[in-house]
Amino acid sequence: MENLYLLLTPRGCSSVSLIGLISVLLLVVPIVSLAQTVPPQQVTVEQAVQEAVDNDLNLLAERYNVAVADARIITARLRPNPIVSANANIVDHSLYHSGTSPFSEAVHIDVPFERGGKREYRTQVAENARGVAELQLLNSVRTLTLDVHNAAVDVLLARANVALAQENLRAFNDIVTVNTNRVRAGDLAQVELERTRLAALQFQNDVQQSESNLRIARNTLQTLLGRRQRSPQFDVIGELRRQQQVVTIEGIREQAMRARPDLLALQRDQARSAADLRLQIAQGKVDYTVGAEIQPQQGNLRTGNQFGIFFSMPLPLFNRNQGEIERARDEQEQIATKIRALEADIENEVQNAYQQYSTAQALLQRIETEMLNQSRDVRQTIEYSYRRGQSSFIEFLDAQRAFNDTRQSYNNAQADYARSLYLLDSVAGRVATQ
């Protein structure tokens, strides 16, 4: 995945680096895949991201934008073609002296000369447009990567919830077995056994609901991966992402303003607009056409050739490309406004993403250090007392539910923390590493 992104600065958006990047993309992700391979049933998070990038149809369409931009660069670099014309006239022979040829032939060639650097500015516009297409493709990869990361987190969270529900069900089935033996021994009332069986059925419902959520999460992720066949054996291997390094909001903000592909695309579009303005000003300058003609002549038993040189240019009395020049200027102002608006949006995204990260980190640490072990100890103590007949079933059930709620909160906190890390990476425009 590290080949899918570049940490680009506005000054560093060279056409060479972008061409290299998109070349890697086009090599890694061929437009037409001839080899049909069976997708793996188990993938890591980063393997899931790579598979989604390989198969996403929207990215496939955007890659054609780069190819279209390449074709436009070729067109922009072309020079105008010269024009060759030839004519031959056959006139009435009776109108001419017998010693004069009645045939009139001429070959004429016109060569247009563009002024004002039109070809150079056309090329600049086309090259900057290609850079915009490349960066827009990178931004689409960035957003798709975040979607896949979140979907993978949903699968890992659902799998943890299934494990928790199955653990609770096993614990209550064990209690049901113990209470059944106690009823047979006359040490416990039948109604107490029925209450434990009812609680076990409730936990069995939780298992079924958790397993359904896991299947839904897997299907959602497989859809993002572009898989048409949904496999029930599909799964994400690995653990939820954890990160120990210090994250500062200043570092995220600086990284975002320096590396976000959508912002870089607007900045590159601003450069394209500036080149377009220069092009439109150059278009207001008239072009010259220089021509030459040769006309063979024959008469009185002698032959000769007549040469002619021609020069033409339009008179710029009315049309000096005023409208397109004004359009290009307005477009520059429009793009500058869009850049300011996007910078404000990025600032807000950074603030919100960092707030989400800070909250998720604090909540996860609190549950790990203060709540998780305590709830487990309380449940074990109450369960021990209940097995010995020293605690009521209500007390045991409350302890079990408190433990279950704490574990569920812990699973959710781990998932939220992993999502916040992926969100920070996406907001900053960089690759997440697991």
N, C-alpha and C positions, 0 to 999 in steps of 0.2 A: 504493500500500500504506500510505502514511502515514495514510490515513483509516481504516484498520482497527484502529488502536490509539490509546489515550490513555494518557499517563503520569499515572495517577491516584494521588492520595494518599488515605488514609482519610478525611481531612477534605474532600477535593475530590470525593468520589463523589456529586455532586449529581444529583438525578433529571433536571435539565434537561440536563446534559452527557451523561448516559447516553442519554436519550431522543434527543438529537441524533445521538449516535454510531450507535445502532441504526437510526435513520431513514436515515442515510447508507448503512448496510449493506443495508437493505431496498431502497433505491433503486438502489444499485450492483449488487446481486445480487437480481433479481426472483425471486419464488418460482416463477412460471410464465413461461417465456420463449416468446414467440410467434414471435419471429424466429429462423429456423434459419439459422445462418451456418456457413461452412466454417472450421474451425480452422486457424490458420496452421501452416505446416510448420517454421518456425524461430521460436523464442521466446527472449527473454532470461530470466534467472533470475527477475526480478521479474514479468515477464509470465506465467511459469509459475505463480508463486504466486497471482497474481490469477485465473488461469483455474481453478486448483484450488479456490479459495474460491468461485468462481462455480458450480462444478459438483458439489461434494462433497455427497452425499446426507445424511451425518450432520449437516453444518452446516444443511442445509435443514430437517431435523427439529428441530434446536435453535432455529431461527428461529421455529418454531411455538410453542415454549415462551414466547417473548416475547409473541406474540399471545394466547396463553392467559392469561398474567399480566395483560395489558391488560384482558381480559374480566373477570378476577377483581377488578380495581380497580373496574370499573363496578359489579359486584355488591356490593362492600364499601361503596360510597358510597350505596347505595339505602336509603331509609327503609322501615320496615314499613308495609304497606298497611292502611288502615282496613277494618273489616268492616261490611257493611250487610246487615241481615236484615229480612224482611217476612213477616207472617203474616196470614191471614184465616180466621176460623172461622164456619161456618154451623151454627147449632144448631136444635133442634126449636122451631118457632114456637109450639106449644101451651104451652110452658113459660113464655112471656113474655106480659105484658100487651099488649093490642093496640096500645097507644101506644108500645111500646118496640121498637126495631130489634133483630132477632135476629142481626145481623151484628156480628162483632168483628174489627177491623183494627188492625194496629200496625206501625210502622216503627221499627227499632232500628239504631243505629250505634255501633260500638266503635272507639276510637282507641288503639292501644298507644303508650306512651311508654317509650323505652329510657333506662335510667339508667346512670351510671358512665362515660359517654363511649365506649360500645361501638362506635358507628359510626366515631368518630374512630380508635380503635385498630384496628378492622378495616381501615380504609383504610391506616393505617401498615403493617400486616402485609402487605397486598397490594402496596403500593408497594415495600416492601423486597424482597418476593419477586420482583418484576419486575426490580429491580436485580441480584439474584442471578442470574436467568436471563440478563440482558445480559452480566454478567461471565463466566459460564460459557461463553457463546457466544464471547466474546473469547478465553478460554483455549483453546477448541477451535481457533480460528483460529491461535493461537500455536503449538500443537503441530502442526497441519497444515502451517503455514509451515516449521517446522523439518524436517519430513519431506520436503517438496518441495525445500528447499534442499539437503539431503543427497543426494536423488535426482539433482538437477541437477549436483552436484559429481561424483557417480558417472559421469554421462554425459561431463562434461568430462575426467575422469581417464581413462576408457576411450578417449576419442578421442585423448588424448595418447599413451596406450600403443600405439594402432594406428599412429600416426605414427612412434613410436620403432621398432616392429617392422618397419614398411615401410622405414625408413631403414637398419636393420641388414640387411634382406634385399637392398636395392639394393647395399649395400656388398659383401656376400658374392657376389652375382651378378657384380659387377664383378671380384672376385678370381677367380671361376670363369672368366670370360672371359679374364683375363690368364693364368691357369695353363693354359688350353686352348691359347693361342698358344705358351706356353713349352714345352708338351709336344710340339706340332707341330714346334717348332724344335729339339727334343732337349735343351732346357735344364732340363727338370724331369721327374721320374719320374711314371709314370701313377698310381701309388698316391697321390701327393700331390694330384693332380687329383681323385681319387675322395674323398679326405678333405675337400677344400674343397666338393665337391658335396654330401657328406653334411651338412656344417655348414650349407650353404645350405638344404637341405631342413628341417633343424631350425628355422632361422629362418623358413621358410615356414610351418611348423606354428605358430610363435609368432604370426605374422600372422593366421592363421585363428582361433586361440584369442582373440586380442585383438579381432578383428572380431565374434566371437560374444559376447564380454563387452559390447561396445558395443551390439549389438542388444538384449541382455537389459536393459541399463541404460536404453535408450531406451523399451523396452516398460514397464518398471517406472514410469518417470516419466509416461508417457502414461496409465497406469492411475490414478495419483494425480491427474492432471488431469481425470479423468472421461471420457476418450475411449474410446468403444467400438470404434472402428476404429483398429487399430494401423498407422501409416504407416511404411514403411522409410525414407522421406525426412525424417522428423522429426528435428530436432536442436536443441541449445541453442547459441545464439551468445554470444560474449563469452569472457572469460578467467576463470580461477579468482580468487576474491576475494583481494585483498591489502589490508592496512591498516597505515599507518605511525604513526598516533597512539598515544600512550601509554595503556595499559589497566592500571588498578590494581584489585586485589581489593577494596579498600575501596569504590571507586566502584561496582563491580558489585554488591557486597552491599547498599549503600544503595539503589541503583536497584531491585534485586529486591524488597527489603522495602517499597518505596514503590509499585511499579508492577506486580507480578505479578498477573494477573487472577484466578488461583486463590486467592491469599491475600486479595485484595480481595473475592472472592465469599464467602469464609468470614467476613470481617469484616462484610460486608453482611448475611450470614445471622445473625450475632450480633445485629445491630440488629433484624432481623426477629423473632428469638427474644425480645428484650427487649420489643418491642411486643406479641408474642403473650402474654407473661406478664401485661402490663398488661391485655390483652384478657380473658384468662381470669379475672383478679381481678374485672374489671368484670362478667363473665358471672355471677359469684357473687352479684351484687346483683340483687334482684328488679325486674322491670319492672311498671309500672302500666298498667291498662287503664281508660279513662274512656269511659262510654257514655251515650247519650241515647236516649230513646224518645218517640214521639208516638203516641197512640191516640185516634182519632176516636170520639166517643160521641154517641148520639142517643136521646132518650126524651121522652115526653109532649109531643110536637110541638116539642121544643127540641133543639138540637145543641150540642156542645161538644167540646173536645179535652183529653185527659189527657196531661200531660208527666211524664217520669220521668228521673232522672239516676242513673247506676250507677257504681260504683267497685269494681274487683277487683284482687287481687294474690295471687300464690302465697305460702304460708307457708314460709319457708326452714328447715324443721325438720330435714330430712335431707340434701337435696342443696343444697350451696352451692358446687358445682363444684370440690370439693377435689381430685379426681383430676386434672383438667386443669391446675389450678394447679401441682400437684406435677410433672406431666409437663413443663410449660413450664419450671419451674426446673431440672429434670434436663437438659432439652435445652440450656439455657444453659450448664450446666457441660460438657456433651458438646462443644458447639461451641468453647468456650474451650480444651478439651483438644486438639481437632482443630487449632486455630490454632497452639498451641504445637508440636504435632507437625509441621505443615507448615512452620513457621519453621525447625525443626531440619533438615527435609529440604532446604529452600531453602539453608540455610547449607552443607550437605554438597554440594549441587549446585554452588553457587558455588565451593567449594574445588576440586571435581573438574574443573569446567569451566576454571577458571583454571590448574590444573596441566596440563591438556591443552593449553591455549593456550600456556603458557610452554614446554612441551616441544616442541611443534610449531614454535614460532618459533625456538627455539635450534637444532633439527635442521635446519630450512630454511636458516638463516643459515650453519651449518657446511658444509652441502653446497654452497651457492652460493659461499662464500669459499674453501673449502679443497679440496674434492673434485672438483667438476664440471670445472673447467678442467684440473686435474691429470690426471684420467682421460682427458679428450679429448686432451691433449698426448701422453700415453703411448701411446694407441691410434694416433694419427697417426704418431708416431715409429716404433713397431713395424711399422705397415703399410708405411711407406716402406722400412724395412730389409728387410721380407719381400719386397716387390716387387723389391728389388735382390739378393735371395738371401742377405742377411746375417743374417737371423733365421729361426728355424724356424717351422713352421706352429703348433706348440703354443704358442710364445710369442705369436704373433699372435692365436690363438684366445683365449688367456688375457686378453690386453689388450682384445680386443673384448668378452669377457664381463664384464670388470671395468668397462668403459665402460657396457655395457648395464645392469649392476646399479646403477651409480651414477645413471644417467639414470632408471632405474625408481624408485630410492629418492627421487630428486628430484621426480618426478611425484607419488609417494605423499606426500612431505612437503608439497608445495604443496596437495594435496587435504586432508590432515589439518589444515593451517593454516587453510584456508578453512572446513572443518567446525567448527574450534574457534571461529572468529569468529562463525559463525552460532549455535553453541551458547551462546556468551556473550550474544548478543542475546536468545536465547530464555529463558535462565535469568534475565536481567535484566528480561524482559517488555517489551522495546522492539523497534522495527522495525530490521531490518538494512538498511543502504544499501550499494549496490555501487559 
